[in-house]
Amino acid sequence: MKEPLLTASLVVYHNAKEDIKKVIDSFLGYGSKSVLFIIDNSANDSLKVLCDNSRVVYVFNDKNIGFGAAHNIAFNKAYQLESEYHILLNPDVYFKPSIIKDLIHKAASDLSIGLLMPKVIYPNGNTQHLCKLIPSPKDLILRRFIPFKGMKKRLENRYELRFFSYDEEAEIPVLSGCFMMIRTSILKTVNGFDDRFFMYLEDVDLCRRVSGVSRLVYYPKVSIVHNYEKGSYKSKKLLSYHIQSAIKYFNKWGWFFDAERSKINHKTLLKLNYKK
């Protein structure tokens, strides 16, 4: 099989250089037919020193234009190169380069798959529950603010599909933007991220649009490490971004009446044998 051209995008904002180097090394270890676009939203270009490889394209924005808008810059460059697959990377992930070959092989074996996410683990090896249903206002608001641990646990068990074995391959309606491999043609079809989302929920919105034209698959035969910080739980500014994005998301897709959400979530829970 001819090796496909692979592109990837990494949006950075004053991240630690050692973290960015880990991501770059992970990706560049894959092979020669690959290009990494680093889009820098920082106030200075101090991270540029890490981009001395011919397969790394560095773009300095000189301001924070947002997560989705920055990735869209890279997407447009990927379309021009006509890459076959594109990977979205977070600045806080790292992985064995060999997993990329496995993901490409999986996608190539089933053309109905448009988006893949591997298993995501913490540095200590524990699984991160990043397979999710399409969120309702209850899922986002009650989980964040409800003081009752029992109710919160029940909500998380359903919404984050914690009842499901994260060692099983499955079609999932919402996968995490910390690491996604997407067919570049699909990315172009759905027109990338909706850049009205400055930060948070842009991956949920993207998943919904991708699911309209292809399948989203969780593929746990390979894994990545993610230093998941849950920043909006620690920072009032990030919490504000999260709330603003939630309002934009539900204004776009529907608050309490979203027939598509109900249908997809019901189908997913049945397929995964959810029991209350």
C-alpha positions in Angstrom: 0.0 0.0 0.0 1.3 3.4 -1.0 2.2 5.5 2.0 -0.4 8.4 2.3 0.6 12.0 3.0 -0.2 12.8 6.6 -0.6 16.3 8.0 -1.2 17.4 11.6 -1.9 20.6 13.5 -0.8 21.7 16.9 -2.1 25.0 18.4 0.1 26.4 21.1 -0.2 29.3 23.6 2.7 29.9 25.9 3.1 26.2 26.5 6.2 24.7 28.2 8.9 24.0 25.6 9.5 20.5 27.0 5.8 19.6 26.4 5.8 20.9 22.9 9.0 19.0 22.1 7.4 15.8 23.2 4.5 16.3 20.8 6.7 17.2 17.9 9.0 14.2 18.5 6.0 11.9 18.8 4.6 13.0 15.4 7.8 13.4 13.5 8.9 9.9 14.5 6.1 8.5 12.2 7.8 8.9 8.8 9.0 11.1 6.0 5.6 11.6 4.3 4.2 13.9 7.1 4.0 17.6 7.8 3.2 19.2 11.1 1.7 22.7 11.2 2.3 24.6 14.5 0.0 27.5 14.9 1.2 29.9 17.6 -1.4 32.0 19.4 1.2 33.3 21.9 2.1 37.0 22.4 5.7 36.2 21.3 7.4 33.6 19.1 9.7 32.0 21.7 8.4 28.6 20.7 9.7 28.9 17.2 13.1 27.6 18.2 11.5 24.1 18.4 10.5 24.2 14.8 13.8 23.6 13.1 12.7 20.5 11.2 11.9 20.8 7.4 8.6 18.9 8.1 7.4 21.5 10.6 5.7 24.6 9.3 5.4 27.4 11.9 2.8 30.1 11.8 2.9 33.0 14.3 -0.4 34.8 14.8 0.9 37.4 17.3 -2.5 37.1 19.2 -4.8 34.5 20.6 -7.4 34.0 17.8 -8.8 30.9 19.5 -8.4 27.1 19.3 -10.7 26.4 16.4 -9.7 29.4 14.3 -6.0 28.6 14.7 -6.5 24.9 13.6 -8.5 26.1 10.6 -5.3 27.9 9.4 -3.5 24.5 9.4 -6.5 22.8 7.8 -6.4 25.1 4.8 -2.7 24.3 4.4 -3.5 20.6 4.6 -6.1 21.0 1.8 -3.5 22.6 -0.4 -1.1 19.7 0.1 -3.9 17.3 -0.5 -3.0 15.1 2.4 -5.0 12.0 2.9 -5.3 12.1 6.7 -5.0 14.9 9.3 -4.3 14.7 13.0 -5.4 17.2 15.6 -3.0 17.3 18.4 -3.1 18.9 21.8 0.1 20.5 23.3 -0.2 18.1 26.3 -0.1 14.7 24.5 2.7 12.3 23.6 2.7 8.8 22.1 4.7 6.2 20.3 5.0 7.2 16.6 4.0 3.6 15.6 0.4 4.2 16.6 -0.1 6.5 13.6 0.5 3.6 11.2 -2.0 1.5 13.1 -4.7 4.3 12.9 -4.1 4.8 9.2 -4.3 1.1 8.6 -7.6 1.0 10.4 -9.0 3.9 8.5 -7.8 2.5 5.2 -9.6 -0.8 5.9 -13.0 0.8 6.3 -13.8 3.8 4.1 -17.0 4.5 6.2 -14.7 5.8 9.0 -14.1 9.5 8.9 -12.7 10.1 12.4 -10.6 8.0 14.8 -9.6 8.5 18.4 -7.2 6.1 20.2 -7.4 5.2 23.8 -6.3 8.1 26.0 -4.6 7.5 29.3 -3.1 9.6 32.1 0.7 9.5 32.7 0.0 7.0 35.5 -1.7 4.6 33.0 -5.3 5.2 34.1 -7.9 5.5 31.4 -9.4 8.9 30.6 -13.2 8.7 29.9 -13.3 10.8 26.7 -15.9 8.9 24.8 -19.1 10.8 25.3 -22.7 11.2 24.3 -23.9 14.4 22.6 -24.3 16.7 25.6 -27.5 18.2 26.9 -27.6 21.3 29.1 -28.1 18.9 32.1 -24.9 17.0 31.2 -22.8 20.1 31.2 -24.4 22.2 33.9 -25.3 19.6 36.6 -22.0 17.7 36.2 -20.1 20.9 36.8 -22.0 22.4 39.6 -24.2 19.8 41.4 -23.1 19.2 45.0 -24.5 15.7 45.3 -21.8 13.1 44.6 -24.2 10.2 43.9 -26.2 12.1 41.3 -23.0 13.4 39.7 -21.6 9.9 39.5 -24.8 8.6 37.8 -24.6 11.5 35.3 -21.0 10.8 34.5 -21.5 7.1 34.2 -24.0 7.7 31.4 -22.6 10.8 29.7 -19.0 9.7 29.7 -20.0 6.1 29.0 -18.1 4.9 32.0 -20.3 1.7 32.1 -18.7 0.7 28.8 -15.4 -1.1 28.5 -12.9 1.4 27.2 -10.9 -1.6 25.9 -13.6 -2.2 23.2 -13.8 -0.6 19.7 -17.0 1.2 19.3 -18.8 3.9 17.2 -19.1 6.9 19.6 -21.0 10.2 18.9 -18.4 12.5 20.6 -14.7 12.0 20.7 -12.1 14.3 22.2 -10.2 16.9 20.3 -7.0 16.2 22.3 -6.1 13.7 19.5 -8.3 13.0 16.4 -7.3 11.5 13.1 -9.6 12.7 10.4 -9.8 12.1 6.6 -8.7 15.4 5.2 -11.5 15.2 2.6 -14.1 14.8 5.4 -12.5 17.8 7.2 -12.8 19.9 4.0 -16.4 18.7 3.5 -17.6 19.9 6.9 -15.4 23.1 6.6 -13.3 22.5 9.7 -14.0 24.0 13.0 -16.8 26.6 13.6 -14.5 29.4 14.8 -17.3 31.1 16.7 -16.2 28.7 19.5 -13.1 30.5 20.9 -12.3 27.5 23.2 -14.3 24.5 24.4 -17.0 22.5 22.6 -15.5 23.1 19.2 -14.7 19.4 19.1 -18.2 18.4 20.1 -19.6 20.6 17.3 -17.1 19.1 14.8 -18.0 15.6 15.8 -21.7 16.3 15.1 -21.0 17.6 11.7 -18.5 14.8 10.8 -21.1 12.2 12.0 -23.5 13.5 9.3 -21.2 12.3 6.5 -19.1 9.4 8.1 -18.6 7.3 11.2 -16.7 8.3 14.3 -14.8 5.3 15.8 -13.0 4.9 19.2 -10.0 2.6 18.5 -8.4 1.4 21.8 -5.9 -1.0 20.3 -3.4 1.9 20.4 -3.1 4.6 23.0 -1.7 8.1 23.7 -0.8 9.8 26.9 -2.7 13.1 27.8 -1.8 15.4 30.7 -5.5 16.3 31.1 -5.7 19.4 33.4 -9.4 20.3 33.2 -8.4 23.9 33.2 -12.0 25.3 33.5 -12.3 23.7 36.9 -9.3 25.7 38.1 -9.5 29.0 36.3 -12.4 31.5 36.4 -11.3 32.8 33.0 -11.4 29.4 31.4 -14.7 28.6 33.1 -16.0 31.8 31.5 -14.9 30.6 28.0 -16.5 27.2 28.7 -19.8 28.8 29.6 -19.7 31.1 26.6 -19.1 28.2 24.3 -21.9 26.1 25.9 -24.3 29.0 25.2 -23.2 29.2 21.6 -23.3 25.4 21.2 -26.9 25.1 22.5 -28.1 28.1 20.6 -26.8 26.4 17.4 -28.0 22.8 18.0 -30.9 23.2 20.5 -31.2 23.5 24.2 -33.9 21.1 25.6 -35.3 20.1 22.2 -32.8 18.4 20.0 -34.3 15.4 18.2 -31.1 14.4 16.6 -29.3 14.4 19.9 -32.0 12.2 21.5 -32.0 9.8 18.6 -28.2 9.4 18.4 -27.7 9.1 22.2 -30.5 6.5 22.5 -29.0 4.4 19.7 -25.6 4.6 21.3 -26.8 3.5 24.7 -28.7 0.6 23.3 -25.7 -0.5 21.2 -23.4 -0.3 24.3 -25.9 -2.2 26.5 -26.5 0.7 29.0 -28.5 -0.2 32.1 -29.6 2.4 34.6 
